[in-house]
Amino acid sequence: MVISPQEYGKWLVALKQRIQSAQQRATLAVNRELVLLYWNIGRDILERQQAQGWGAKVIDQLAKDLTAAFPSMKGFSRRNLLYMRSFAEAWPEPEFVQEVLAQLPWYHQVTLLDKLKTRPEREWYLAKAIEHGWSRNVMWHHISTALHQRTGNAVTNFGQRLPSPDSELAQQTLKDPYLFDFLGVSKEAHERDIEAAMTRHITKLLMELGEGFAFAGRQMNVEVDGQDFYIDLLFYNYRLHRFLVVELKAGDFKPEHAGQLNFYITLVDERIKSAEDKPTLGLLLCKQQHRVVAEYALRGMTQPIGVAEYKLQLPDDIARYLPTVEQIEAELAEDDEAGQ
């Protein structure tokens, strides 16, 4: 019997997908069991220290004994046992650990413990990491740039221009401020220079914009009644099923900026978006937002618009908490050891 190359190729592709799926499920199962094991060890340490008054030396001894008993496992260092104790102390409910926390690998748990001090903050990043499948590095980046404080903070008129729950979803899509320190341009850079830098660093730009964004174009030409108009930046969010028109202003916000963006949104709705797409959103990025002025300006706009500031350098209150490259590399090496 002659084997059809086409049929064999289809079968091979299907087999590869099944094998990859099985590998992913196996990895998730291992991660889940490891997280549960570490939580149980941490709880035991806590309970015995509290009940029997054991001091810190018991952890030193336990690290030596467990390492000797399981030499192929590198997760029983003193440092990691202390993390296990902190892990159980931070999350005392076994049901929550089993149903929620076990969805993330151990080094994600260590990051939450290390970088955040309150439970509400940890729960916020925990939920986002599970929802969007963040890697440990992506989660660390969002924590270090205070994403939870910036999300949904832009001045918008979404509540008046969009139905619920679309208005809430759109609001949470925007931030204030946006951090564009990765562009490598000066504080006095012109709008076109910033745009050009954004397209050169498109991967980092999309990460800063948030989940679901795809780049659709820069300086897009739309002709109306013999006149040429140019849209600074156009994105599409596949989660919201909407285009996002972004206008850059290398200066303070002025009410007439909102009118111009309102016009561009109308153009996209009429000339670019399909019937299946939802109404287009607009985002005006300025050096200075002037929140009250922006709120008044947006009341008279017919289209859904948000106004936010952008920063070409990290604000001092964020930058001073960022580690050096050497500290990051050392921490990643320690976390790799803890996760084994």
N, C-alpha and C positions, 0 to 999 in steps of 0.2 A: 504493500500500500504506500502510495506517495504522499508525503506530508506536505500540505500546502504552506509555503513560507508565510503567507498572509495570516492564515489561521493560527499557525504556531506563534507568530509575532503577537497577535492579540492575546493568546493564552499566556505567553510569557509576561506581558505587561500586567495582566490580571493577577498572576502569581506574585509578581514583585510587589504589587499594591497590598495583597493579603499578608505577605511576609512583613512589609514595613508596618502595617497596622498592628500585627501581632507583636512586633518589637516595641512599638510605642506603648501598647497596653501593658506589656511586661515591664517596661521602664517605669510607667506610672504606678504599677502595682508595687514594685520594689521601693520607689520613693515614698509611697503611702505607708508601707510597713515600717520603713526606716523612721519616718516622722512619728508614727505611733509608738515605736520602740523607744525613741529618744524622749518622748513626752512621759512615758511610763517610768523610765529611769529617773528623769528629773523629778517626777512626783514622789518616787520612793526616797530619793535623797532629801527632799523637802520634809516629808513626813517623819523620817528617822531623825533628822536633825532637830525637828521641833519636839518630837516625843522623847528622844533620848539625850538631847542636848549635845549631839555630836558637833564638833567644830569643823573648820575648813580642812583640817588634816585628813579627815576621812575621805575627802575627794582626791587628795594626793595619793592615798593608799589605793583607793578604788581604781584610779587611772593606771597605776602600776599593775594591779592584779588583772584587770580586764585586758590590758594590752598584752600581758603574758599569756592569758588564756586564749586570746583571739589575735594572734600576731599579724594575720592578713588584713585585719580591719584597722583603719587609721582614725576612726571616729571616736576613740576613747581617750583622747588626750585630756589633760586637766582643763585646758581651755574649753574644749567641747563639752565636758561634763558640767562646767559652770553654765554654759549656754543651755544645756538641758534643764538644769535647775531653774534658770531664769525663764525658760520657755514654759515650764509647768506653772511657775508662779504668775506669769503674765496671762496665761490662758487656763484657768483652773477647771473649766467645764469639759468633761470627757466627750460629751456629745458634740460640742462645737469643734473640738479637735478632730474627731472622726469624720464629721460631715463637711466641714469647711476647710480647716487648716491643712488637713492631709492632702488636699488638692494641689498644694505647692511643695516643691522640693525643700529640703532642709536648709540649703544656703539662702533661699528666699526668707525663711523664718529667722535666720541669723541676722539678715539685713534689717528686717522689721524691728528686731530687738535692739540692734546696735544704733540705728539711725533715728528712731522715733521713741518718744518718752511717754506718750499717752495712748490709752486704748482706742479712743475714737479715731486718732490719726492712723494707728496701725490697721484698724478695721477698714478705713477708707482705701488705703493702698492695697490691702489684702483683697478687697472686693474688685478693685480695678485690675489687679494682676491676674485674678482668676477670669474675669470677664474678657480681657483682651489678650491673655496668654503672654504676658510680659516675661522676658528673660530676666535673670537676676540683674544684669547690667542696665537694662532699660528701667527696671523698677528703681534701682539705685539712682539713676539719672533723674527720674521724676521726683524722687524724694529730695534729692539735693537741690533741685530748683523750686521746691515748695509748690508743686503742682496743685495740691489740695487747696492752697490759699488763692491761687490764680484762676482756677476753673470756675466758669460761670460768673466771673466778676466784671465783665465788660458792660458798659452802658448800652442798653438796647431798647428797642420798642417792640420786641417780639411778643410781649404779652398783649399788646394792642393790635398787632398786625397778623398774628398767626393763631390758629385754633389750638386748644389744649388737646392732647399732650405735646403736639409739635413744638409749641412755644418753649416748653420746659426742656425738651431735647435739644433744640437749637441753642438755647441759652447756655446749657452745659457744654456745648461744643466750643464756645468761644472762651477766651481767657483775657486776663488783664493783670500785669503787662505780659507781652510776648518777649521772650529772651532770644535775641539774635546775636549773641556774643561770638558764635562760631563763624560769622560771616567775615571777620577779619577786616572790617572797614572802620574808619574813624567816626567819632561822634558827629563830625560836621559833614559826613558824606551826603551827596545829593541823592535824590530819589532814584534816578536811573542807575547809579552806582550800587545802591542797596538792592535794587531789582536784579541786576546782573549777578551780584554775589549770591543772592537767593537761588538763582537757577544753577549756579556752579556748585552749590551745597544743597542740592534738592533733597537728598536723603535725610539730612539733619533738619532741614526746613519742615519736611512732612512729619517728622517725629515731634517737632515743636508745635505744629498746628494741631496734632492729635490724631486719634484713631479714625480711619476710614477715608482719609483725604488722598486724592490723586491729582497730579499736576495736569492742567488742561491747556495752559498757554500763557505767554507773556506778550504785552503790548499788542493784544489782539485787535485787528482793525475791523470796525463796523462802519459801513457807509450809510448815511441817512440824508436824503434830500440833497445829494451831491456833496455833502460834507463828510470828512473822515474823522472818526472818533476812535480812541485807543484805550482799551481796558488794560490797566497795569498788570494784574495777575488774575488768572481764572483757575479755580480748583473745582473738583467734583467730589462730593462725599457720598460714597456708596451706601453708607449706613442710613443717612438721612434722605438719600435720593434727591439731592439738591446741588445746584451749582453754588459756589461761593465766589463773589467778586471782591477782590482785595485791592484797595486803593491806598497808596503810600503818600504820606505828606511829611516832608522833612522839616517840620516846624510845628507850631501850635495848632490845635483844632480851631476851625472857623466854621460858622453855620453854613456858609456856601459850599463847603466840602460835602456836606450831607446831601445837598441838592444835586450836586454832580453825580455822586454815587447812586442816588435814587434813579437818575436818568440811565446810568449804565445797567442797573439791575433790570429796568424795563426793557432795555435793548436785548439783554441775554434771554429774558423771558420770551420776547417776541421773535428773536432771530436765531437763537442757539438751542435752547432747551427743547426736549421732546414732550409729547403729550403725556408720557408716563412720568416725567419728572415733576417733582413738587416745586412750588415757587422758589425762586432764587433768593439767597441771602446776600447781604453786603457787609463787609468789614472794613472800616476805615482805621488805618494804623497811623498814629501821630506821635511826635516826640512828647508833646504835652496834651493831655486829654481835656482838661478843664471840665470836670464831670458835670457840674451844674449847667454850664453852657450847652454841653452835648445833650443833656436830658431835655432842655427846652427845644433845641434844634430838631431832635428826633420826633417830637410830638406832632410836628406838621408834615412829616414824611409819610408817603403812602406805601412805601416798600419796607420790608423788614431789614433793619440796619443795626449794626453794632459798632461801637467806637471804643478803641483800646489804645494804650500806649505801647511803644516798642522800646526795647533797651538794646543798644549795640555793645554795651559792656554789662557784665553782671552787677546788679546792685550790691552795695557793700554788705548788707545784711544777709545775702546769700553767699557771696564770694568768700567771706571770711570763714565759712564753715566747710568749704570745699577742701579736700585733701590734696597733697601733691601727687604727681604721677608715681613717685616711688612708694608712697603710702597706699595708693590704689593697687599697685602690683603686689605689694606684700600682703594686703588684705585678701585679694583674689586667691593668692597661693594658700593662705590659711583656710579660706572658705572651701577650696577644692579638697583640702585635707579633711575638713570637718564633714563634708558631704559623702565621703567614702565609707 
